[in-house]
Each structure stands twice: as C-alpha cells, then as structure tokens.
Amino acid sequence: MSRYWSAVTHGLTPYVPGEQPGIDNLVKLNTNENPYGPSPRALAAIRAAIGDGLRLYPDPDAGALKAALAARHGTTPAHIFVGNGSDEVLAHAFLGLLKHDLPLWMPNITYSFYPVYCNLYGIAFRRIPLADGFVLRAGDYLPRNGERAGAIVIPNPNAPTGRLLPRADIERIAAANPDAVVLIDEAYIDFANDDASAVALIDRHPNLLVVQTFSKSRALAGLRIGFALGHPDLIAGLERIKNSFNSYPLDRLALAGAIAAVEDEDWFRESRRKVITTRAALTAHLQALGFIVPPSAANFVFACHPRCDGGEIAAALRERAIVVRHFKAPEIEQYLRITIGTDAQSAALVAALREILQTARTGTGTERE
C-alpha cells in the first residue's frame, strides 16, 4: 500500500484473471480459450494490416466492423458498440447504464468481475441466489412486493456454471423491468443452440443490452475485441462513456482480424461444432468417473466429485501438467471449471483423473470423509 493511493484504490479488491502458467507441455484448460485457433482469413487480414498504416490512428468509430456485425446479426450499425474486449464493454455499461439509485441485481454465483465493477464505480448491488443445480429462475428477477431492480446483469450461459437461461425467460425479465436496463452477457452463447441468443429481442425491448466477445468462439482472445447490441439510445450512452475514456479502443490489427473473422462463417461453424461435440464426450467421461456435471451450454464444463476434494484434484492435475480453474468461493469450492480442449487434451485429462481417483480410493490421496 502507498500513501499516494486514493481512497478508491485502497478499497478495491481486484478481479483475479485465470492463470497463464509457464509450464512445458501444458494441457491448459483453465481460461476457456478456443483450442482450434482463429480463422485463417482473420490471420491473413492481420498480416496484411501490418505495415505503414500502423503509424496512423485506427478508425475511432470502428465503422467497418460495426457494418460487418450488423450484417451478421440483422441489425444496423447504430445498434452496435465495440470495445477492447467484452470486459471493457461491460465496464462502460456498468458505469454508463447500470449505476442507479436502486441496487443492481445479479446472480449470487456469476462472473466475478461484476462485483469488482460495482465496487470500482460505487454501485449498490444485490445477489440473487440460484436454485438447486445452479438454476437461474426468471421469476427471481421480477419486481415484487414493491421491490424492483435499478438494473439487472445476467451472464447467459452463466459463468462459471455453464447453465443456460432460455430466451423466453430473458424476454420475461426484460418485459417485467421496462425502467431498468437488462444486460445479458453472452460471452459463451455461440456454444449453445442456435436460437439461444437474446439479440433477437433487442428490437422489442429498448432496455435490453446484449454483450458478446471474439475471445471464445472466434478464438481471438489475444486481440481483445468485444461488442454490445441494443437500442441506439443505449449504444449512444456507451459511446459517451467510451469517448470520455479512450476514443481509440481497437487498433488496426484487431479491426482487420475481427472483420475477417465475422465474415468467415464456415470456419466459425466448424470450430463451434468440434467444441460442442467434445463437450458432450467429455461430460459423458466425467460422469462415468462419478463426477457431477450440470448441463453446460458453454465451452467449458463445471464438475465436482462427491468423494474427492476439488482443490486437491486441481493440485494433482497440475502436478501432471494439466491446469483447470478452481474457485475458492464457499458455494462452489468443490467444483472445477474445465475448458473444452481438443479430443487429445480431453483424453489426457480423463486419464489423469482416472489415476487420481484410483489413488484416492486406495487411501493415499484426495478422498473426502
């Protein structure tokens, strides 16, 4: 700590990102990166953008990217905002659209950056408990007994559980809260079914903002590209925040790669198909080993073993150069979030888990009382 820190800085508990370990021959299944890499067209576009043009500022409005996204989602550029990763888009939304006198409502088990934003910007918030099995109930987000939300944020699929809220439930929440912005964070939506996204609802609900990212399904986590879709009035609010903070959030390489990635639909669908197929196979293997695995619509699964400690399993995997994400929050401390990797990575994980569980059964490892 320093005497030069402001009171805000002293009071912050920052978000802790997933580890990027420097381990040789690592099977990295802890940060939900796409194992298949970006579209070749995106890589070619990035290479082509390298050159004398880098001495010039990028387009501050990202007009060509907004046009490409608008064409894909059947809307207009006025309905789209882009930023430096979906985390920046979310940060602008928290400050510009979700900060009100009444508390912001969010699930009690959710993306752990949300409370960080609230503390950073002084936003009062309320955690809404999930039901058994990590189920989010739409009815819990409706005004009742004179109580209503100042705004609502829900990741869909939820993180870190992977459970999906049906689009009809999202519409029910948006319709019941017409005076509150309802933000649906769809970082993993492309790994759900084709009709899961709430983007189709934005024309009917001017209070609905949908945030997506290029990091997962487009395999461009290293470029940092995120975007939001919503009524032009919401987008205009985000633009005011952005232009009061950083007018050039996306560089020329990111813009070039993002546009090409949006346009390469064939690569997107094939990469998505492989992740979904491997997810189903991994879920079956984990269940055969005795793990409890809630249904996942994301590019990860959330799993716990009723007889073995989650933290000890994660440590034992790490000893075998396999890294998964273990959260220490009380409600989920026995669960592991496991990224969907390649089939070979999944096979290595299953083999390691089988060995770890066998060690536990012999009384020398991780079995719980």
Secondary structure, 3 states (H helix, E strand, C coil): CCCCCCHHHHHCCCCCCCCCCCCCCCEEECCCCCCCCCCHHHHHHHHHHCCHHHHCCCCCCCHHHHHHHHHHHCCCHHHEEEECHHHHHHHHHHHHCCCCCCCEEEECCCCCHHHHHHHHHCCCEEEECCEHHHECCHHHHCCECCECCCEEEEECCCCCCCCCCCHHHHHHHHHHCCCCEEEEECCCHHHCCCCCCHHHHCCCCCCEEEEEECCCCCCCCCCCCEEEEECHHHHHHHHHHHCCCCCCCCCHHHHHHHHHHHHCHHHHHHHHHHHHHHHHHHHHHHHHCCCECCCCCCCEEEEEECCECHHHHHHHHHHCCEEEEECCCHHHCCCEEEECCCHHHHHHHHHHHHHHHHHHHCCCCCECC
